Amino acid sequence: MPSPEPSLEKRLRAVRAYTKWSLLLSVQVFAGLPLFVVAFADVDWWRVPLVAMQLVFMVLVGRLTLRGMSEYGCVRPSDPQLLITLGLSLASCAAMVSIVNIGVSAWAAFSPAAAASAAAAVLPSPLRWVQSAIMAGLTSLITVVQPNYYWLTAAIVVVMITGVTVTQAWLWDVTEQVNAARATESELAVANERLRFAADLHDVLGHSLEVIAMKAELAVRLPDDERARATMAEVRQTAHDALSEVRDVVRGYRRVDLSTELGGIRSLLEAAGITCGITGSLPSAQQPLFGAVLREAVTNVLRHAAATRCEITFDGPRVTVVNDGVADSAQDGTGTGLTGLAARVHAVGGRFTAGAEPGGTFRVSAEIPEEKP
């Protein structure tokens, strides 16, 4: 199987890029509307200072928006950049409202709306809504001189734009947290397995090594050569027994019975956020080879697929593993792991297939005949 970057990671990067640039673009569009109107309106000497003010504001609100991607909900209300951006937006709004030209001043509310939305993405949850309400109230107060209840429209614009921006930033933050939790659970599953293996080795070797050390020390101190030789023979036998027990532990991990193997596989998949379904009766023969098929197939799922479900089916001498989350052009089953596994299955007279299927699924199937007595 080829080793491209897992599709899940690509999707997460795509989500991050889309959220980042769409959020930045939308905020800059709202902040740029007053600039566009002022630049092409007949406002005489007001044009130059207003354009300069709006350009500075667009830079500040853009930087604040980008901070929302990495500091979502983590910025204090006293942050200087935050306060300057909010204050400059209100100053821009007040300057535009003071212009007699109604066609220009009607766009004044978009600067506070852009600033409030960017600030809401970086402030903690309770404060972001307090800030939004304050900005909506100040904007409506500034625009109260406009006709036809424009102050109410201005307040609604601030609240709506803030809500849209916070929703985008929140969705990305949730995606990041879910991805981090999934990675942590997978690492914990591996760490727990290592701890279990370490504990088994300690239980096996701890007592034997203590006996070897004590008897070796005794043999050194014995004046009788015959007794010393007998003690060293016991040391040798203890060492042989310990080596045999270590091999049994390692063999137990490599040749664990199929039901135990399936329990570990289910735990590992669920720790990675993948639902695991197991159907059929377990075969009685060739269990180590069936276990190898399952381990390689599940490794394949974890490394190369953005799977949400994995189905393991036993049908007599055949086991089938099917997972979703595979791109149509992603996998063909020719990787070294699956190729080596196919060779092992063919060596005992079995049949092995692996490959992507229409609909975004990947199937690994192995039929292993029973060993002849």
C-alpha positions as CSV (number, residue, x, y, z in Angstrom):
1,M,0.0,0.0,0.0
2,P,1.3,3.5,-0.8
3,S,2.2,5.8,2.0
4,P,0.6,9.1,1.3
5,E,-0.4,11.4,4.1
6,P,-3.5,10.0,5.7
7,S,-6.6,11.4,4.2
8,L,-7.9,12.4,7.7
9,E,-4.9,14.7,8.2
10,K,-5.4,16.2,4.7
11,R,-9.1,16.9,5.5
12,L,-8.2,18.6,8.8
13,R,-5.6,20.7,7.0
14,A,-8.2,21.6,4.4
15,V,-10.7,22.5,7.1
16,R,-8.2,24.7,8.9
17,A,-7.2,26.5,5.6
18,Y,-10.8,27.0,4.6
19,T,-11.8,28.3,8.1
20,K,-8.8,30.6,8.3
21,W,-9.2,32.2,4.9
22,S,-13.0,32.3,4.8
23,L,-13.1,33.9,8.3
24,L,-10.4,36.4,7.4
25,L,-12.0,37.2,4.0
26,S,-15.5,37.8,5.5
27,V,-14.2,40.0,8.3
28,Q,-12.1,42.0,5.8
29,V,-15.1,42.4,3.5
30,F,-17.1,43.9,6.3
31,A,-14.3,46.1,7.4
32,G,-13.6,47.1,3.8
33,L,-17.2,48.2,2.9
34,P,-16.9,51.6,4.6
35,L,-13.5,52.1,3.0
36,F,-14.9,51.4,-0.5
37,V,-17.8,53.7,0.1
38,V,-15.7,56.6,1.4
39,A,-13.0,56.2,-1.3
40,F,-15.6,56.7,-4.1
41,A,-18.0,59.1,-2.4
42,D,-18.0,62.9,-2.6
43,V,-17.0,63.7,0.9
44,D,-14.4,66.4,0.2
45,W,-11.7,66.7,2.8
46,W,-13.0,63.8,4.9
47,R,-11.9,61.3,2.4
48,V,-8.1,61.2,3.1
49,P,-8.3,60.8,7.0
50,L,-11.2,58.4,6.8
51,V,-9.4,56.2,4.2
52,A,-6.2,56.2,6.3
53,M,-8.2,55.3,9.4
54,Q,-10.0,52.5,7.7
55,L,-6.8,51.0,6.3
56,V,-5.2,50.9,9.7
57,F,-8.4,49.4,11.1
58,M,-8.4,46.7,8.4
59,V,-4.9,45.7,9.3
60,L,-5.7,45.5,13.0
61,V,-8.9,43.6,12.6
62,G,-7.2,41.1,10.3
63,R,-4.5,40.4,12.8
64,L,-7.1,40.0,15.5
65,T,-9.0,37.6,13.4
66,L,-5.9,35.4,12.7
67,R,-5.3,35.3,16.5
68,G,-8.7,33.7,16.8
69,M,-7.4,30.6,15.0
70,S,-4.7,29.9,17.6
71,E,-6.0,31.8,20.7
72,Y,-9.7,31.0,20.5
73,G,-11.3,32.1,23.8
74,C,-7.9,32.8,25.4
75,V,-7.3,36.5,25.2
76,R,-8.0,38.8,28.1
77,P,-10.4,41.8,27.7
78,S,-7.5,44.2,28.6
79,D,-5.4,43.0,25.6
80,P,-4.0,46.3,24.0
81,Q,-4.6,45.1,20.4
82,L,-8.1,44.1,21.2
83,L,-9.0,47.4,22.8
84,I,-7.3,49.5,20.0
85,T,-9.2,47.6,17.3
86,L,-12.6,48.0,19.1
87,G,-11.9,51.7,19.8
88,L,-10.8,52.4,16.2
89,S,-13.9,50.8,14.8
90,L,-16.2,53.0,16.9
91,A,-14.1,56.1,15.9
92,S,-14.6,55.2,12.3
93,C,-18.3,54.7,12.8
94,A,-18.6,58.1,14.5
95,A,-16.6,59.8,11.8
96,M,-18.8,58.4,9.0
97,V,-22.1,59.2,10.8
98,S,-21.0,62.8,11.3
99,I,-20.8,63.2,7.5
100,V,-24.0,64.8,6.1
101,N,-24.0,62.4,3.1
102,I,-26.5,59.7,4.1
103,G,-25.2,57.3,1.5
104,V,-21.9,57.2,3.2
105,S,-22.9,57.2,6.9
106,A,-25.4,54.4,6.3
107,W,-22.4,52.0,6.0
108,A,-20.9,53.1,9.3
109,A,-22.0,50.1,11.4
110,F,-19.9,47.6,9.5
111,S,-16.7,48.6,11.1
112,P,-17.9,47.9,14.7
113,A,-19.5,44.7,13.4
114,A,-16.2,43.5,12.0
115,A,-14.3,44.4,15.2
116,A,-16.9,42.9,17.5
117,S,-16.8,39.6,15.5
118,A,-13.0,39.4,15.6
119,A,-13.0,40.2,19.3
120,A,-15.6,37.6,20.0
121,A,-13.4,34.8,18.5
122,V,-10.5,35.5,20.9
123,L,-12.5,36.3,24.2
124,P,-13.7,33.7,26.6
125,S,-17.3,32.5,26.3
126,P,-19.1,34.7,28.8
127,L,-17.1,37.9,27.9
128,R,-17.5,37.5,24.2
129,W,-21.3,38.0,24.4
130,V,-20.9,40.9,26.9
131,Q,-18.5,42.5,24.4
132,S,-20.9,41.9,21.5
133,A,-23.8,43.4,23.4
134,I,-21.7,46.5,24.4
135,M,-20.5,47.0,20.8
136,A,-24.1,46.6,19.5
137,G,-25.3,49.2,22.1
138,L,-22.5,51.7,21.3
139,T,-23.0,51.3,17.6
140,S,-26.8,51.9,17.9
141,L,-26.1,54.9,20.1
142,I,-23.7,56.4,17.6
143,T,-26.1,55.9,14.7
144,V,-29.2,57.0,16.5
145,V,-29.1,60.3,14.5
146,Q,-29.8,58.3,11.3
147,P,-33.4,58.2,10.0
148,N,-35.8,55.3,9.9
149,Y,-34.6,53.5,13.0
150,Y,-31.2,52.8,11.4
151,W,-29.8,52.4,15.0
152,L,-31.8,49.2,15.3
153,T,-30.5,47.9,12.0
154,A,-26.9,48.7,13.1
155,A,-27.3,46.8,16.3
156,I,-28.6,43.8,14.4
157,V,-25.8,43.9,11.9
158,V,-23.2,43.8,14.8
159,V,-24.9,40.9,16.5
160,M,-25.4,38.8,13.3
161,I,-21.9,39.3,12.0
162,T,-20.5,38.4,15.4
163,G,-22.6,35.2,15.6
164,V,-21.4,34.0,12.1
165,T,-17.8,34.6,13.0
166,V,-18.0,33.0,16.4
167,T,-19.7,29.9,14.8
168,Q,-16.9,29.5,12.3
169,A,-14.2,29.8,14.9
170,W,-16.0,27.5,17.3
171,L,-16.4,24.8,14.7
172,W,-12.6,24.8,14.0
173,D,-11.9,24.8,17.7
174,V,-14.1,21.7,18.2
175,T,-12.4,20.0,15.3
176,E,-9.0,20.6,16.8
177,Q,-10.1,19.3,20.2
178,V,-11.6,16.1,18.7
179,N,-8.5,15.4,16.7
180,A,-6.3,16.0,19.7
181,A,-8.5,13.7,21.9
182,R,-8.4,11.0,19.2
183,A,-4.6,11.1,19.0
184,T,-4.3,11.1,22.8
185,E,-6.5,8.0,23.1
186,S,-4.5,6.1,20.5
187,E,-1.3,7.0,22.3
188,L,-2.8,5.9,25.6
189,A,-3.9,2.5,24.2
190,V,-0.3,1.9,23.0
191,A,1.2,3.1,26.3
192,N,-1.1,0.8,28.3
193,E,-0.1,-2.2,26.1
194,R,3.6,-1.3,26.8
195,L,3.0,-1.1,30.5
196,R,1.3,-4.5,30.5
197,F,4.2,-6.0,28.6
198,A,6.7,-4.4,31.0
199,A,4.7,-5.7,34.0
200,D,4.7,-9.2,32.7
201,L,8.5,-9.1,32.1
202,H,9.0,-7.7,35.6
203,D,6.9,-10.5,37.1
204,V,8.8,-13.2,35.1
205,L,12.3,-11.9,35.5
206,G,12.2,-10.2,38.9
207,H,12.2,-13.3,41.1
208,S,14.5,-15.3,38.8
209,L,17.2,-12.6,38.8
210,E,17.1,-12.2,42.5
211,V,17.6,-16.0,42.9
212,I,20.5,-15.9,40.4
213,A,22.2,-13.0,42.2
214,M,21.8,-14.6,45.6
215,K,23.1,-18.1,44.5
216,A,26.0,-16.6,42.6
217,E,27.1,-14.6,45.6
218,L,26.7,-17.8,47.7
219,A,28.8,-19.8,45.3
220,V,31.6,-17.2,45.5
221,R,31.7,-17.5,49.2
222,L,31.5,-21.3,49.5
223,P,34.9,-22.9,50.5
224,D,33.9,-26.2,49.1
225,D,34.4,-26.5,45.3
226,E,31.8,-29.3,45.0
227,R,29.1,-27.3,46.7
228,A,30.0,-24.2,44.7
229,R,29.7,-26.2,41.4
230,A,26.3,-27.5,42.6
231,T,25.2,-24.0,43.4
232,M,26.3,-22.7,40.0
233,A,24.5,-25.5,38.3
234,E,21.3,-24.3,40.1
235,V,22.1,-20.7,38.9
236,R,22.4,-22.0,35.3
237,Q,19.1,-23.9,35.6
238,T,17.4,-20.8,37.0
239,A,18.7,-18.7,34.1
240,H,17.5,-21.3,31.6
241,D,14.1,-21.3,33.3
242,A,13.9,-17.5,33.2
243,L,14.9,-17.4,29.5
244,S,12.2,-20.0,28.8
245,E,9.6,-17.9,30.7
246,V,10.6,-14.7,28.8
247,R,10.1,-16.6,25.5
248,D,6.7,-17.7,26.7
249,V,5.8,-14.1,27.4
250,V,6.9,-13.0,24.0
251,R,5.3,-15.9,22.3
252,G,2.1,-15.1,24.2
253,Y,2.0,-11.7,22.7
254,R,2.8,-13.0,19.3
255,R,0.5,-16.1,19.4
256,V,-2.3,-14.8,21.6
257,D,-5.6,-16.7,21.2
258,L,-7.9,-15.1,18.7
259,S,-10.6,-14.0,21.2
260,T,-8.0,-12.1,23.2
261,E,-6.6,-10.6,20.0
262,L,-10.1,-9.4,19.0
263,G,-10.6,-7.8,22.3
264,G,-7.4,-5.8,21.9
265,I,-8.2,-4.9,18.3
266,R,-11.7,-3.7,19.4
267,S,-10.2,-1.5,22.2
268,L,-7.6,-0.1,19.8
269,L,-10.1,0.8,17.1
270,E,-12.5,2.4,19.6
271,A,-9.7,4.4,21.1
272,A,-9.1,5.8,17.6
273,G,-12.8,6.7,17.3
274,I,-13.6,3.8,14.9
275,T,-16.7,1.6,15.6
276,C,-15.8,-2.1,15.4
277,G,-18.3,-4.8,14.5
278,I,-17.4,-8.5,14.8
279,T,-19.6,-11.3,13.4
280,G,-19.4,-15.0,12.9
281,S,-17.8,-17.9,14.7
282,L,-14.1,-17.9,15.5
283,P,-12.0,-20.6,13.6
284,S,-10.3,-23.2,15.7
285,A,-7.2,-23.7,13.4
286,Q,-4.4,-21.5,12.2
287,Q,-5.2,-18.9,14.9
288,P,-1.8,-17.3,14.9
289,L,-2.1,-16.6,11.1
290,F,-5.6,-15.3,11.5
291,G,-4.3,-13.0,14.2
292,A,-1.6,-11.8,11.9
293,V,-4.2,-11.0,9.2
294,L,-6.3,-9.1,11.7
295,R,-3.3,-7.1,13.0
296,E,-2.1,-6.1,9.5
297,A,-5.6,-5.2,8.4
298,V,-6.3,-3.1,11.5
299,T,-2.9,-1.4,11.1
300,N,-3.8,-0.6,7.6
301,V,-7.1,1.0,8.8
302,L,-5.3,3.2,11.4
303,R,-2.5,4.3,9.1
304,H,-4.1,4.9,5.7
305,A,-7.9,5.5,6.2
306,A,-10.1,8.2,7.8
307,A,-12.4,5.3,8.9
308,T,-15.4,5.6,11.1
309,R,-16.4,1.9,11.0
310,C,-14.6,-1.4,10.6
311,E,-16.4,-4.7,10.2
312,I,-14.7,-8.1,10.9
313,T,-16.5,-11.2,9.7
314,F,-15.6,-14.8,10.2
315,D,-17.0,-17.4,7.9
316,G,-15.5,-20.8,8.5
317,P,-11.9,-20.7,7.3
318,R,-12.3,-17.1,5.9
319,V,-11.9,-13.8,7.7
320,T,-12.9,-10.5,6.1
321,V,-12.0,-7.0,7.3
322,V,-13.9,-4.1,5.7
323,N,-13.5,-0.4,6.6
324,D,-14.8,2.9,5.2
325,G,-13.1,6.2,4.8
326,V,-11.0,5.3,1.8
327,A,-10.5,7.7,-1.1
328,D,-11.5,6.2,-4.5
329,S,-8.0,6.4,-5.8
330,A,-6.1,5.9,-2.6
331,Q,-5.2,2.2,-2.0
332,D,-4.6,-0.9,-4.1
333,G,-3.3,-3.3,-1.4
334,T,0.2,-3.6,-2.8
335,G,2.1,-2.3,0.3
336,T,4.9,-4.3,1.9
337,G,2.8,-5.3,4.9
338,L,-0.1,-6.8,2.9
339,T,2.3,-8.3,0.4
340,G,4.2,-10.1,3.1
341,L,1.0,-11.3,4.7
342,A,-0.3,-12.6,1.3
343,A,2.9,-14.6,1.0
344,R,2.4,-16.2,4.4
345,V,-1.2,-17.1,3.6
346,H,-0.3,-18.5,0.2
347,A,2.5,-20.6,1.9
348,V,-0.1,-22.6,3.8
349,G,-2.3,-23.1,0.7
350,G,-4.7,-20.2,1.4
351,R,-6.1,-17.3,-0.6
352,F,-5.6,-13.6,0.1
353,T,-7.1,-10.5,-1.4
354,A,-6.8,-6.8,-0.5
355,G,-8.0,-3.7,-2.3
356,A,-10.2,-0.7,-2.5
357,E,-13.9,-1.1,-3.5
358,P,-16.4,1.4,-5.0
359,G,-18.1,3.5,-2.3
360,G,-14.9,4.4,-0.4
361,T,-14.3,1.0,1.4
362,F,-11.3,-1.2,1.6
363,R,-11.5,-5.0,2.0
364,V,-9.0,-7.5,3.2
365,S,-10.0,-11.2,2.9
366,A,-8.0,-14.3,3.8
367,E,-9.1,-17.9,3.5
368,I,-6.8,-20.2,5.5
369,P,-7.3,-23.9,5.3
370,E,-7.1,-26.1,8.5
371,E,-3.8,-27.7,9.3
372,K,-3.6,-31.4,8.3
373,P,-2.9,-33.7,11.3
